């Protein structure tokens, strides 16, 4: 929903909020092609190189088609990790390879997720069925401080929905977007409890860790944003958000990090009506300008790399010999990601 030119911001926010609360669907779809090109030719030829990439698949919210892979790699395959079942593309180059390039392209049609009708009465559920999404992670251990904070936030709340909403509101109220954070952040909740500023991985991790401490199953969704221009460089547009599992409904999307991003970009205060509108929208809804690439933290890549699990697979990950490359250092790890809008691609 775009803001009509002549509508003042406060009236637009109030109208958007009214539509959201009324349950009116604003669903839209976005179509385009994403092309990832990797060039590791500058790495030493006397060492083998292995590369892992998140690999998109279709689900109820997105349709992935026309996947095309090319390059001068020696071998490649698509695998999944053993914990979350997230697909990944693996490629490797042998010792002596002078050129090491790979291109992965796919068409994506993504649907906006509009908040579902949330049940007024709690449904029965068994925590053991969601044990994977209740356990701590390396960057978010269940410390006494985290448990105490989760208990304080959810005091008096008895249902999964009440707890998930209370933690969401607290996360929006007490975090901030730090534009100086490198990449999407690391999601180190121990440090974030002292200084809750960062980007999407940080703010989402706070929400997920507090949910799990409160007994609410929650997980990360890892992806990349699509653009609104005919052709855009989206190399640094990785984005992650969160989901909590609501008995009787299923996984519900939430994105407190995008609320804080909107606040920063538009210079909004918490009491601003537009902030209220964004807060309501991103509790249960997310825009169509994003593609889901995978799930989870502490990912054990397949085939297994040297060094064991990695924090997340949202960026390309590569190893030269047994040395991992810094995926945020373009001088040593060269790759580009381009988005082409579907209408442009047809010309």
MOCORBEL-V24180 format. One line per field, one symbol per residue. ss: DSSP state (H for helix, E for strand, C for the rest). psi: psi as a letter, one per 20 degrees, with the letter a starting at -180 (. if undefined). Layout:
ss=???
psi=???
This chain:
ss=CCCCCCCCHHHHHHHHHHHHHHCCCCCCEEEEEEEEEEECCCCCCCCCEEEEEECCCCECCEEEEEEEEEECCCEEEEEECCCCCCEEEEEEECCCCCCCEEEEEEEEEEECECCCCCCCCCCCCCHHHHHHHCCCECCECCCHHHHHHHHHHCCCCCCHHHHHHHHHHHHHHHCEECCCCCCCCCCCHHHHCCCCEECHHHHHHHHHHHHHHCCCCEEEEEEEECCCCCEEECCCCEEEEEEEEECCCEEEEECHHHHHHHHHHHCCCCCCHHHHHHHHHCECCECCCEEEEEECCCECCCCCCCCCCECCCCCCEEEECCEECCCCCCCCCEEEEEEEEHHHHCC
psi=oqoqhjpqhghgghgggggghijppjprqpqrppppppokhiqpijqqpqppqqoqrqaiiqoprlppprakqhqqrprqqigikpqqppqqprpiphpnqqppqqppopqqoqpropqhpqqqrohhikhhjiqrrgimqnrhggggghhghjpiphrgggghgghggggghjrqpoiippcjriknhghhhhnlqbbghgghhgggghghhjjopqrqppaqqqrirgpqokhkkqqqarqqoopigbppqqmhhhghgggggjlqrhiphhggghgggjniqqrilqpphaqrrlpoqoqprpibqrgrnhrqpqpodjpqqoijnihhnpqqppppqghhhi.
